[in-house]
Amino acid sequence: DADVTQTPRNRITKTGKRIMLECSQTKGHDRMYWYRQDPGLGLRLIYYSFDVKDINKGEISDGYSVSRQAQAKFSLSLESAIPNQTALYFCATSDRGTSGFYEQYFGPGTRLTVT
Amino acid sequence: QKEVEQDPGPLSVPEGAIVSLNCTYSNSAFQYFMWYRQYSRKGPELLMYTYSSGNKEDGRFTAQVDKSSKYISLFIRDSQPSDSATYLCAMSFSNDYKLSFGAGTTVTVRA
């Protein structure tokens, strides 16, 4: 089974709708992240969480909110979806490895289309 | 100006060729430099990381960092069709959460 899972994998929604993307991990990592990927722009950080009680905004948090329900679960919500939120969304986790480096492990992504 | 610049390609090479990828960056405070590989419809996975300047080799992959020029490179020797993917550079100020990514270069290795 995959260590980082995302649901749904694909979603089409209409402008103004509320939508939630979910992420679960079995790696036992404390740190979790949400990114969006757009052609020509690479990945940009939306929110990150270092533990259940610690949630922080990334560089593009406007229009998004998150919830860290448990160590293993981190959800991203779009309160009122707009077309320019059409993108590929990735969840990631990280932990300090034996070398001391925090490698980030990414889920398979959710392709979101807002019409 | 974007913090990290990467030519999106696409890049097409014959099997066995050397693939050369690079990124430039503007912030001299970056200390950790990473290369991720992303297959179609998959999430990125870390290939290699380098701390500060220098070279690092892992099998057919070599990463180079030139901090004086703010330039990083990834070389893939004896390229295989299975190397066909998008390669993303990323960097951070310290060993923590915030990664700044390049746009990614799409590579196709022709059999």
Interface residues (C-beta under 8 A of the other chain):
Chain A: V4 R31 Y33 P39 G40 L41 G42 L43 R44 L45 Y48 F50 G58 F90 A92 S94 G100 F101 Y102 E103 Q104 Y105 F106 G107 P108 G109
Chain B: V4 Q6 P8 Y32 R41 K42 G43 P44 E45 L46 Y49 L88 A90 N95 D96 Y97 K98 L99 F101 G102 A103 G104
